[in-house]
């Protein structure tokens, strides 16, 4: 579906919370492969300080980034947290000894992950927690969701969100509890067919899911919003539009996402202050009807 040329809203709601429509993903703060300490710890802390200075008010993280590294850096650098900072985390995955990713979806595992997030972020309650569906590990979706609902009832979670889910799973969840956000793979680089079966990533049906979230006022947080590491080819259209506007391709990619849906909330991650500044400035870029059509045609052709 093509993005709308309607005025781009500057904020999006997450339940009773409201944040600017560009957030920060902490996945790139740890070392290569999202493992171990950062190459430059001072720069990682400087990036986090600049996040808050710029006015970004959503930080997306997880205890298994590092593991525990991104959460520790956030707490060490930003505490005491500014009052309107929203911290979102993900439960449902873990890291393996070979630096891989695996499901961690049993109720006791989700609880343990939540406790790690609370401890390492030094929080009493997490603002937004995504149930991240990494395979299933023999656990029914409803059972995992009910475990998250129980954690919210205990006051450990403020709002529930989903990650890496299908439209059917969103509807199943909505029948049981309010959902404030969905975090899935989505970007301007490639449509569903070209992305193909990525590891632990739901791809098919994302256009309908984006539209459903918009209709319900649910925030949609696209991961890999700027590029897909599994898709090496670059978009000539993206380069052309960037050149015409005197902007970077990453900025155009973010602007396309913001135009795609009024509840889109990109959470571009970086370990560089310069890239952070570029990503934040992308919210000011207004693409023309011709720009949007060109980018969308190229995306569909790539599929």
LINSUL-V885515 format. One record per pair of residues at least 4 apart in sequence whose ideal C-beta (glycine too) atoms are under 8 Angstrom apart, sorted by the first residue. I is the first residue (numbers start at 1). J is the second residue. If there is no record, write none. Layout:
I_J / I_J
This chain:
1_207 / 1_210 / 1_211 / 1_260 / 2_292 / 2_293 / 2_296 / 3_256 / 3_259 / 3_260 / 3_261 / 3_287 / 3_292 / 3_296 / 4_259 / 4_260 / 4_261 / 4_262 / 5_259 / 5_288 / 5_289 / 5_292 / 6_262 / 8_21 / 8_258 / 8_259 / 8_262 / 8_283 / 8_286 / 9_21 / 9_262 / 10_20 / 10_21 / 10_283 / 11_18 / 11_19 / 11_20 / 11_21 / 12_18 / 12_19 / 12_21 / 12_219 / 12_262 / 12_263 / 12_264 / 12_265 / 13_17 / 13_18 / 13_180 / 13_217 / 13_219 / 14_18 / 14_19 / 14_58 / 14_86 / 14_88 / 14_127 / 14_128 / 14_159 / 14_161 / 14_180 / 14_181 / 14_219 / 15_128 / 15_158 / 15_159 / 15_178 / 15_180 / 17_86 / 17_127 / 17_128 / 17_158 / 17_159 / 17_180 / 19_23 / 19_57 / 19_58 / 19_86 / 19_265 / 20_55 / 20_56 / 20_57 / 20_58 / 20_283 / 21_258 / 21_264 / 21_265 / 21_266 / 21_283 / 22_56 / 22_254 / 22_258 / 22_265 / 22_266 / 22_267 / 22_268 / 22_279 / 22_280 / 22_282 / 22_283 / 23_56 / 23_57 / 23_58 / 23_59 / 23_60 / 23_88 / 23_221 / 23_265 / 23_266 / 23_267 / 23_268 / 24_51 / 24_56 / 24_58 / 24_59 / 24_60 / 24_267 / 24_268 / 24_269 / 24_276 / 25_60 / 25_61 / 25_223 / 25_267 / 25_268 / 25_269 / 26_59 / 26_60 / 26_61 / 26_62 / 26_65 / 26_70 / 26_71 / 26_73 / 26_74 / 26_269 / 27_34 / 27_60 / 27_61 / 27_65 / 27_70 / 27_269 / 28_34 / 28_269 / 28_270 / 28_271 / 29_38 / 29_44 / 29_47 / 29_48 / 29_65 / 29_69 / 29_70 / 29_73 / 29_269 / 29_271 / 30_34 / 30_35 / 30_36 / 30_37 / 30_38 / 30_65 / 30_66 / 30_69 / 30_70 / 31_35 / 31_36 / 31_37 / 31_38 / 31_39 / 31_69 / 32_36 / 32_39 / 33_99 / 34_65 / 34_66 / 34_95 / 35_66 / 35_95 / 35_99 / 36_66 / 36_69 / 37_41 / 37_66 / 37_69 / 38_43 / 38_44 / 38_69 / 38_73 / 38_271 / 39_271 / 40_44 / 40_271 / 41_45 / 41_73 / 42_46 / 43_47 / 43_271 / 43_272 / 43_273 / 44_48 / 44_73 / 44_271 / 45_49 / 45_73 / 45_76 / 45_77 / 46_50 / 46_273 / 47_51 / 47_270 / 47_271 / 47_272 / 47_273 / 47_276 / 48_52 / 48_59 / 48_73 / 48_74 / 48_77 / 48_78 / 49_53 / 49_77 / 49_78 / 50_54 / 50_273 / 50_276 / 50_277 / 51_56 / 51_59 / 51_276 / 52_56 / 52_78 / 52_82 / 52_85 / 54_276 / 54_277 / 54_280 / 55_280 / 56_280 / 57_84 / 57_85 / 57_86 / 58_86 / 58_87 / 58_88 / 58_265 / 58_267 / 59_74 / 59_85 / 59_86 / 59_87 / 59_88 / 60_88 / 60_89 / 60_90 / 60_183 / 60_221 / 60_267 / 60_269 / 61_65 / 61_70 / 61_71 / 61_74 / 61_87 / 61_88 / 61_89 / 61_121 / 62_70 / 62_71 / 62_89 / 62_90 / 62_91 / 62_93 / 62_117 / 62_132 / 63_67 / 63_68 / 63_71 / 63_89 / 63_113 / 63_116 / 63_117 / 63_120 / 64_68 / 64_90 / 64_93 / 64_94 / 64_95 / 64_104 / 64_113 / 65_69 / 65_70 / 65_71 / 66_70 / 66_71 / 66_72 / 67_94 / 67_95 / 68_72 / 68_116 / 68_120 / 69_73 / 70_74 / 71_75 / 71_89 / 71_116 / 71_117 / 71_120 / 71_121 / 72_76 / 72_120 / 73_77 / 74_78 / 74_87 / 74_121 / 75_79 / 75_120 / 75_121 / 75_122 / 78_82 / 78_85 / 79_122 / 81_85 / 81_87 / 86_127 / 86_128 / 87_121 / 87_123 / 87_126 / 87_127 / 87_128 / 88_126 / 88_127 / 88_128 / 88_129 / 88_130 / 88_161 / 88_181 / 88_221 / 89_117 / 89_121 / 89_126 / 89_128 / 89_129 / 89_130 / 90_129 / 90_130 / 90_131 / 90_132 / 90_163 / 90_183 / 91_104 / 91_110 / 91_113 / 91_114 / 91_117 / 91_129 / 91_130 / 91_131 / 91_132 / 91_148 / 92_103 / 92_104 / 92_105 / 92_110 / 92_113 / 92_130 / 92_131 / 92_132 / 92_133 / 92_134 / 92_144 / 92_163 / 93_101 / 93_102 / 93_103 / 93_104 / 93_132 / 93_134 / 93_200 / 94_101 / 94_102 / 94_103 / 94_104 / 94_109 / 94_113 / 95_99 / 95_100 / 95_101 / 95_102 / 96_100 / 96_101 / 96_102 / 101_134 / 101_199 / 101_200 / 102_134 / 102_135 / 102_137 / 103_134 / 103_135 / 103_136 / 103_137 / 103_139 / 104_109 / 104_110 / 104_113 / 104_134 / 104_137 / 105_109 / 105_110 / 105_133 / 105_134 / 105_136 / 105_137 / 105_139 / 105_144 / 106_110 / 106_137 / 106_139 / 106_144 / 107_111 / 107_143 / 107_144 / 107_146 / 107_147 / 107_150 / 108_112 / 109_113 / 110_114 / 110_131 / 110_144 / 110_147 / 110_148 / 110_151 / 111_115 / 111_147 / 111_151 / 112_116 / 113_117 / 114_118 / 114_126 / 114_129 / 114_151 / 114_156 / 114_157 / 115_119 / 116_120 / 117_121 / 117_123 / 117_126 / 117_129 / 118_123 / 118_124 / 118_125 / 118_126 / 118_156 / 121_126 / 124_155 / 125_155 / 125_156 / 125_157 / 125_158 / 126_156 / 126_157 / 126_158 / 127_158 / 127_159 / 128_158 / 128_159 / 128_160 / 128_161 / 128_180 / 128_181 / 129_148 / 129_151 / 129_152 / 129_157 / 129_159 / 129_160 / 129_161 / 130_161 / 130_162 / 130_163 / 130_181 / 130_183 / 131_144 / 131_145 / 131_148 / 131_160 / 131_161 / 131_162 / 131_163 / 131_165 / 131_173 / 132_163 / 132_164 / 132_183 / 133_141 / 133_144 / 133_162 / 133_163 / 133_164 / 133_165 / 133_169 / 133_202 / 134_164 / 134_200 / 135_200 / 136_140 / 136_141 / 139_143 / 139_144 / 140_144 / 141_145 / 141_169 / 141_172 / 141_173 / 142_146 / 142_172 / 142_176 / 143_147 / 144_148 / 145_149 / 145_160 / 145_172 / 145_173 / 145_176 / 145_177 / 146_150 / 146_176 / 147_151 / 148_152 / 148_157 / 148_160 / 149_153 / 149_160 / 149_176 / 149_177 / 150_154 / 151_156 / 151_157 / 152_156 / 152_157 / 152_158 / 152_159 / 152_160 / 152_177 / 159_178 / 159_180 / 159_181 / 160_173 / 160_177 / 160_178 / 160_179 / 160_180 / 161_179 / 161_180 / 161_181 / 161_182 / 161_183 / 161_219 / 161_221 / 162_169 / 162_170 / 162_173 / 162_179 / 162_181 / 162_182 / 162_183 / 163_182 / 163_183 / 163_184 / 163_223 / 164_183 / 164_184 / 164_185 / 164_200 / 164_201 / 164_202 / 165_169 / 165_170 / 165_173 / 165_182 / 165_184 / 165_202 / 166_170 / 166_202 / 166_204 / 166_205 / 166_209 / 167_171 / 167_205 / 167_208 / 167_209 / 167_212 / 168_172 / 169_173 / 170_174 / 170_179 / 170_182 / 170_209 / 170_212 / 170_213 / 170_218 / 171_175 / 172_176 / 173_177 / 173_179 / 174_178 / 174_179 / 174_216 / 179_218 / 180_218 / 180_219 / 181_218 / 181_219 / 181_220 / 181_221 / 181_265 / 182_209 / 182_213 / 182_218 / 182_219 / 182_220 / 182_221 / 183_220 / 183_221 / 183_222 / 183_223 / 183_267 / 184_201 / 184_202 / 184_206 / 184_209 / 184_220 / 184_221 / 184_222 / 184_223 / 185_195 / 185_198 / 185_201 / 185_202 / 185_203 / 185_206 / 185_222 / 185_223 / 185_224 / 185_228 / 186_206 / 186_210 / 186_220 / 186_222 / 186_223 / 186_224 / 186_225 / 186_257 / 187_222 / 187_224 / 187_225 / 187_226 / 187_227 / 187_228 / 187_253 / 187_257 / 188_235 / 188_238 / 188_252 / 188_253 / 188_256 / 188_257 / 188_295 / 188_299 / 189_226 / 189_227 / 189_228 / 189_231 / 189_235 / 189_238 / 189_253 / 189_299 / 189_302 / 190_194 / 190_195 / 190_228 / 190_231 / 190_299 / 190_302 / 190_303 / 191_195 / 191_299 / 191_300 / 191_302 / 191_303 / 192_203 / 192_204 / 192_205 / 192_206 / 192_207 / 192_303 / 193_303 / 194_231 / 194_302 / 194_303 / 195_201 / 195_203 / 195_228 / 195_230 / 195_231 / 196_203 / 196_230 / 197_203 / 198_203 / 198_228 / 198_230 / 202_206 / 205_209 / 206_210 / 207_211 / 208_212 / 209_213 / 209_220 / 210_214 / 210_220 / 210_260 / 210_261 / 210_264 / 211_215 / 211_261 / 212_216 / 212_218 / 213_218 / 213_219 / 213_220 / 213_261 / 213_263 / 214_218 / 214_220 / 214_261 / 214_262 / 214_263 / 217_263 / 218_263 / 219_263 / 219_264 / 219_265 / 220_261 / 220_263 / 220_264 / 220_265 / 221_265 / 221_266 / 221_267 / 222_257 / 222_264 / 222_266 / 222_267 / 223_267 / 224_228 / 224_229 / 225_253 / 225_254 / 225_257 / 225_266 / 225_267 / 225_268 / 226_249 / 226_250 / 226_253 / 226_254 / 226_268 / 226_279 / 227_231 / 227_250 / 227_253 / 233_302 / 234_238 / 234_239 / 234_249 / 235_239 / 235_249 / 235_295 / 235_298 / 235_299 / 235_302 / 236_240 / 236_298 / 237_241 / 237_294 / 237_295 / 237_297 / 237_298 / 238_242 / 238_249 / 238_252 / 238_253 / 238_295 / 238_298 / 239_243 / 239_249 / 240_244 / 240_294 / 241_245 / 241_252 / 241_287 / 241_291 / 241_294 / 241_295 / 242_247 / 242_248 / 242_249 / 242_251 / 242_252 / 244_291 / 245_251 / 245_252 / 245_285 / 245_287 / 245_291 / 247_251 / 247_252 / 247_255 / 247_282 / 247_285 / 248_252 / 248_278 / 249_253 / 250_254 / 250_268 / 250_275 / 250_278 / 250_279 / 250_282 / 251_255 / 251_278 / 251_279 / 251_281 / 251_282 / 251_285 / 252_256 / 252_282 / 252_285 / 252_287 / 252_291 / 252_295 / 253_257 / 253_282 / 254_258 / 254_266 / 254_268 / 254_279 / 254_282 / 254_283 / 254_285 / 255_259 / 255_282 / 255_283 / 255_285 / 255_286 / 255_287 / 256_260 / 256_287 / 256_292 / 256_295 / 257_261 / 257_264 / 257_266 / 258_264 / 258_266 / 258_282 / 258_283 / 259_287 / 259_292 / 260_264 / 266_279 / 268_279 / 270_275 / 270_276 / 270_279 / 272_276 / 273_277 / 274_278 / 275_279 / 276_280 / 277_281 / 278_282 / 281_285 / 287_291 / 287_292 / 287_295 / 288_292 / 289_293 / 290_294 / 291_295 / 292_296 / 293_297 / 294_298 / 295_299 / 296_300 / 297_301 / 298_302 / 299_303
